[in-house]
């Protein structure tokens, strides 16, 4: 009984600390009750109960317990259960945990030992992280991972409130603290994601790239990037990602769109450790060609400003006589297309849906 009282006291202290120092997170966890359960490894929660293993809680500081509480509440507040529908459950839990812990780190929280965090996923949405992890683990969404599931610090059973309850609470809380200037750092990007409830178009872009990339994923030896955290992700062997990326640099492409194009190119280079990318800058004619590799990263100031003709890019690819897997063409879609369909698979990335004579189209949201 004494130990239960001590644990209850630590949890109450952590809860109070959140209310005083981080009212946004404190309000979200204010309705939680606590329950001790020796049959779980660490922390879980269900309905309005925060369930803990007493031995695990005993080794945590008040700051670390406060982080657990904030983490649990944010998973529910951001509707991660709903957003995870149709995804591989274990990978989605890991991805959403990375996203939440990045937010907590940004706001000065102290993560418990073995918490899921990597600066690699800084300021990414859970959907984006999920896509990266699925690609690295070489998984399909219609099957669970065959390898043994990693033991996570927390098991999320996200039913603290109904979605409607949390939507109202989050809306009221955000409006109130925004007026007071007390919103947590970075929270606005999460709240906007929840309100729009949309799947990132980047998710589709990375899936397209990953589906064409032929890499061999092996568990031994594991990737050294994550071993220090006790997580064994596979190393990547085999062929490079060998593609052509064309960027429309015509006068109709504004700076905002160009920034999006370059950002997505950079992200592709970060996700795939082995790549050869033939970067073509083209308006009415090819202005510049740069070959990008891990040893020769992106260093370019885009050239152009004229009209738009897509034909020079396809003529270049045909004449270069190399085995590129596919072409990603970043453009607004307003230009002259080739008369006949080229042999190379093509993904057109543009700011709106548009009739195109060949290839696939991905409409982005600037």
C-alpha positions in Angstrom: 0.0 0.0 0.0 2.9 2.4 0.8 4.4 1.8 -2.6 1.1 2.5 -4.3 0.8 5.8 -2.3 4.3 6.7 -3.4 3.5 6.0 -7.0 0.3 7.9 -6.8 2.2 10.8 -5.3 4.8 10.8 -8.1 2.0 10.8 -10.8 0.2 13.6 -9.1 3.3 15.6 -8.9 4.0 15.1 -12.6 0.4 16.0 -13.4 0.6 19.2 -11.3 4.0 20.1 -12.9 2.3 19.9 -16.3 -0.6 22.1 -15.3 1.8 24.8 -13.9 4.6 24.7 -16.4 2.9 23.4 -19.6 -0.8 24.3 -19.4 -1.6 23.0 -22.9 -0.4 19.5 -22.1 -1.6 19.7 -18.5 -5.1 20.4 -19.6 -5.1 17.5 -21.9 -4.1 15.0 -19.2 -6.1 16.6 -16.4 -8.9 14.1 -16.6 -6.7 11.0 -16.4 -6.9 8.6 -13.4 -4.1 6.2 -12.5 -4.1 2.4 -12.2 -1.2 0.1 -11.2 -0.8 -3.2 -13.2 2.1 -5.6 -12.7 1.2 -7.5 -15.9 2.4 -4.8 -18.3 6.1 -3.9 -19.0 5.9 -0.2 -18.7 3.0 2.2 -19.5 -0.3 1.8 -21.2 -3.6 3.7 -21.2 -7.2 2.9 -21.9 -10.3 5.1 -21.7 -9.5 7.6 -18.9 -7.0 5.5 -17.1 -3.2 5.8 -17.2 -1.9 2.3 -16.5 1.6 1.7 -15.2 4.0 -0.9 -14.0 5.1 0.1 -10.5 8.7 -1.1 -11.0 9.0 0.8 -14.2 7.5 4.0 -12.6 9.8 3.7 -9.7 13.0 4.4 -11.8 11.5 7.4 -13.6 12.0 11.0 -12.5 9.0 13.4 -12.2 10.1 15.0 -15.4 10.1 11.7 -17.3 6.7 10.7 -15.9 5.3 14.1 -17.1 6.6 13.3 -20.5 4.8 10.0 -20.5 1.6 11.7 -19.6 2.0 14.4 -22.2 2.9 11.8 -24.8 -0.2 9.7 -24.1 -2.6 12.7 -24.2 -1.1 14.0 -27.5 -1.6 10.6 -29.3 -5.3 10.8 -28.4 -5.6 14.5 -29.1 -4.1 14.1 -32.6 -6.4 11.2 -33.5 -3.6 8.8 -34.2 -5.9 5.8 -33.9 -8.1 7.2 -36.7 -5.2 8.4 -38.8 -3.6 4.9 -38.5 -6.5 3.1 -40.1 -5.3 0.9 -42.9 -1.7 1.1 -41.8 0.6 -1.5 -40.3 -0.3 -1.1 -36.6 3.2 -1.6 -35.0 4.9 0.7 -37.6 2.3 3.4 -37.2 2.6 3.4 -33.4 6.3 3.8 -33.8 6.0 6.6 -36.4 3.4 8.6 -34.4 5.6 8.2 -31.3 8.6 9.7 -33.2 6.4 12.6 -34.2 5.0 13.3 -30.7 8.4 13.0 -29.0 9.9 15.4 -31.5 7.3 17.9 -30.4 8.0 17.3 -26.7 11.7 17.7 -27.2 11.1 21.0 -28.9 9.2 22.1 -25.8 11.9 21.1 -23.3 10.5 17.8 -22.1 12.9 15.1 -20.8 12.4 11.8 -22.6 12.5 8.6 -20.6 15.2 6.0 -21.4 14.7 4.2 -24.7 12.0 6.6 -25.8 11.5 6.7 -29.6 13.2 9.8 -30.8 15.5 10.7 -33.7 16.6 14.1 -35.0 16.3 12.5 -38.5 12.5 12.8 -38.2 12.5 16.4 -36.9 9.3 18.3 -37.8 7.9 15.5 -39.9 4.3 14.4 -39.7 3.6 10.9 -38.5 2.4 9.9 -42.0 5.7 11.0 -43.5 7.7 9.1 -40.8 5.5 6.0 -41.4 6.3 6.1 -45.1 10.0 6.2 -44.4 9.9 3.3 -41.9 7.7 1.1 -44.2 10.2 1.7 -47.0 13.2 0.8 -44.8 11.6 -2.3 -43.5 10.4 -3.3 -47.0 6.8 -3.9 -45.8 3.4 -4.0 -47.5 0.5 -2.4 -45.7 -1.6 -5.6 -46.2 0.7 -7.6 -44.0 2.2 -7.3 -40.6 6.0 -7.3 -40.2 7.4 -10.8 -40.2 10.3 -9.9 -37.8 9.7 -9.9 -34.1 8.0 -6.7 -33.0 10.2 -4.2 -31.1 9.3 -3.7 -27.5 8.1 -0.2 -27.3 8.2 2.0 -24.3 4.4 2.5 -24.5 1.4 0.5 -25.7 -1.2 2.9 -27.0 -4.9 2.0 -26.6 -6.1 5.4 -27.5 -9.6 5.8 -26.1 -9.2 8.4 -23.4 -12.0 10.5 -24.9 -14.1 10.3 -28.0 -12.8 12.0 -31.1 -15.6 14.6 -30.7 -14.6 15.3 -27.1 -11.0 15.9 -27.9 -11.7 17.9 -31.0 -13.8 20.4 -29.0 -11.2 20.4 -26.1 -8.3 20.9 -28.5 -10.1 23.7 -30.4 -11.0 25.6 -27.2 -7.6 25.1 -25.7 -5.7 26.2 -28.8 -7.8 29.3 -29.2 -7.4 30.3 -25.6 -3.6 29.8 -25.3 -3.0 31.3 -28.7 -4.5 34.5 -27.5 -2.3 34.4 -24.3 0.8 33.6 -26.3 1.3 30.3 -24.5 0.9 27.7 -27.3 3.7 25.1 -27.2 6.4 25.4 -29.9 5.5 23.5 -33.1 2.0 22.7 -32.0 0.4 24.6 -34.8 1.5 22.2 -37.5 0.0 19.3 -35.6 -3.3 21.0 -35.0 -3.6 22.0 -38.6 -3.0 18.4 -39.6 -5.7 17.2 -37.3 -8.2 19.7 -38.6 -7.6 18.9 -42.2 -7.4 15.2 -41.6 -5.6 14.7 -44.9 -3.1 12.3 -46.1 0.1 14.1 -47.1 0.7 14.1 -50.8 4.4 13.6 -49.9 3.4 10.1 -48.6 2.3 9.2 -52.1 5.4 10.7 -53.6 7.7 8.6 -51.4 5.7 5.5 -52.0 6.1 5.9 -55.7 9.8 6.3 -55.4 10.1 3.4 -53.0 8.1 1.1 -55.3 10.6 1.7 -58.1 13.7 1.4 -55.9 15.3 -2.0 -55.9 17.2 -2.3 -52.6 17.9 -5.4 -50.7 17.0 -5.1 -47.0 18.9 -7.3 -44.6 18.8 -7.6 -40.8 22.5 -8.7 -40.4 24.5 -6.7 -40.0 21.9 -4.2 -38.8 21.9 -0.5 -39.6 24.3 1.2 -37.1 22.2 4.4 -37.1 19.8 3.1 -34.5 21.8 0.5 -32.5 22.6 2.9 -29.8 18.9 3.1 -29.0 18.5 -0.7 -28.9 16.6 -0.8 -32.2 17.8 -3.0 -35.0 16.6 -1.7 -38.4 17.8 -3.4 -41.6 20.8 -2.2 -43.6 20.3 -1.5 -47.2 22.3 -3.2 -50.0 22.0 -3.6 -53.7 21.2 -1.2 -56.5 21.2 2.5 -56.2 18.1 4.5 -56.7 18.9 5.6 -60.2 16.4 8.2 -61.5 16.0 11.4 -63.5 14.5 14.5 -61.8 13.4 17.3 -64.0 12.5 20.7 -62.6 10.4 23.2 -64.7 12.2 26.5 -64.4 10.0 28.5 -66.7 8.6 31.9 -65.9 5.3 30.4 -64.8 6.9 28.7 -61.8 7.0 31.0 -58.8 9.5 30.9 -55.9 7.1 29.0 -53.6 6.6 26.2 -56.0 10.4 26.0 -56.8 11.0 25.8 -53.0 8.6 22.9 -52.8 10.3 21.1 -55.7 13.7 21.4 -54.2 12.6 20.4 -50.7 11.0 17.2 -52.0 14.1 16.4 -54.0 16.2 16.9 -50.9 13.9 14.6 -48.9 14.2 11.9 -51.4 18.0 12.1 -51.2 17.8 11.9 -47.4 15.5 8.8 -47.4 17.5 6.7 -49.9 21.2 6.2 -48.8 22.3 5.1 -52.3 21.2 7.1 -55.3 22.2 8.5 -58.6 19.9 11.4 -59.6 20.2 13.1 -63.0 18.9 16.6 -62.2 17.7 18.5 -65.3 16.7 22.2 -65.2 14.5 23.0 -68.2 12.2 25.7 -69.4 11.9 25.8 -73.2 15.3 24.2 -73.4 17.6 22.4 -71.0 19.5 25.0 -68.9 21.6 22.8 -66.7 22.2 19.1 -65.9 23.7 18.0 -62.6 24.4 14.4 -61.5 23.7 14.0 -57.8 25.2 11.2 -55.6 25.8 10.9 -51.8 29.3 12.3 -52.5 28.0 15.1 -54.8 24.9 16.5 -53.0 22.6 19.2 -54.2 24.4 22.4 -54.9 22.5 24.3 -57.5 20.9 27.7 -58.3 18.1 27.0 -60.7 18.3 28.6 -64.2 15.5 29.4 -66.5 12.7 31.9 -66.9 11.5 31.3 -70.4 8.6 29.2 -71.9 7.9 25.6 -71.2 8.7 22.6 -73.4 8.9 19.1 -71.9 10.3 17.5 -75.0 14.0 18.4 -74.4 14.1 16.4 -71.2 12.8 13.2 -72.9 15.1 13.6 -75.8 18.0 13.9 -73.4 17.0 10.8 -71.5 16.7 8.8 -74.8 20.1 10.0 -76.1 22.0 9.5 -72.8 21.4 5.8 -73.1 21.5 4.9 -69.4 19.3 2.7 -67.4 17.3 5.2 -65.3 14.4 3.7 -63.4 11.9 6.5 -63.9 11.5 10.3 -64.3 9.9 12.7 -61.8 9.0 15.9 -63.5 8.2 18.8 -61.2 6.1 21.3 -63.2 2.9 23.3 -63.3 1.9 21.2 -66.4 1.6 24.1 -68.8 3.9 23.2 -71.7 4.5 21.2 -74.9 4.4 17.4 -74.5 6.1 14.9 -76.7 4.0 13.7 -79.6 4.6 10.0 -78.7 4.7 8.4 -75.3 8.3 7.9 -74.1 9.5 4.5 -72.8 10.6 5.8 -69.3 8.0 5.7 -66.5 7.0 9.3 -65.6 5.5 10.9 -62.6 4.3 14.4 -63.1 4.3 16.4 -59.8 2.2 19.6 -60.2 0.0 21.9 -58.1 -3.3 20.7 -59.6 -5.0 17.8 -61.4 -4.5 18.2 -65.2 -5.1 16.2 -68.3 -1.8 14.7 -69.4 -1.1 12.4 -72.4 1.0 9.9 -70.5 2.5 9.0 -67.1 1.0 9.3 -63.6 0.1 12.6 -62.0 0.5 13.7 -58.4 -1.2 16.9 -57.4 0.6 18.7 -54.6 -0.6 21.3 -52.1 1.7 24.3 -52.1 
